[in-house]
Amino acid sequence: MDAFEKICFIYSKLREVNSEPREHPGLSHIDVLRTFESLQLKPQPLLVQLYEFHNGVDYLDAFLRFLSIEDAASYYRNFKGIKERWSNFEWRTSWFPVFDINADVQICLDLDSGELTVIDVEGSNVGCIARHFESYVDALLEIFEHGLFYYEAGCVHVQPDAWQDVSSRYAIIGSEEFW
């Protein structure tokens, strides 16, 4: 299975327990590439596939959404503006926001290295959560394949002991699951 197929499998398992996600229609290949070109970025092929599949998905759980390309581009421009005003803002131009948690934390994909980074501007926190997105996808795939998650009060949770075990085997940084 390639990364896109793994993400589709994870999403199908999520949809089995959560009927709330609202999918936005996918974009054409050309429209995806034009958006990245307007930001002077070269997207990872997986991002192109994801935006062709769905241009964002709201309510993955009560707090998490896969950003539409327009919202992601807006966050990107905002981060770029913050960096221009405050040079000590820990952000790289290769970090593209992909997920949003509760409108104040974004998970970014480094378009050069594939690294996943969490940015919490409000809390002044920036941190790498995976050296490469594929290891994070593999960790989540294991969790969802083996049913090591549950849905409660609008949120999908990974069983804590399971996350500790799986995240350590896939070299995920940090003890919290972000997805």
C-alpha angles and dihedrals in degrees: 000000000000122000093265092053090048091052090048090052092049090048092050090053090048090051090054090066101027122049094178104085113116113206122207117215115266123254131236118264090247093052092051092050092046091055092051091045090053087058091044091243135132110219127222107252089242091061090053090052092048094050090047088053097044129352090219134324121229124206100021076159132339092288108022131080137168101234121240111240089251093054091044091051089050092052089046092054090047092051090048090052092049090050091051091052097039112031092190091064103119101233135119126211089233092063110100118188112237106161133034125205116201092331093284107069125056130193110215131198115218102229091204103045104018091237119150117226131182118218120195104178093177092052093038090235129139122171143160113241099179133014088221131016092228092064089052091049089049091051092050091046090057091049093050096040091056097040093242093151138074138199118231133161093350095311134103112223131189115223102259098228090047092051092050091052098042096041092052092051092051094042094244111170117231133019100258125085116231119188 
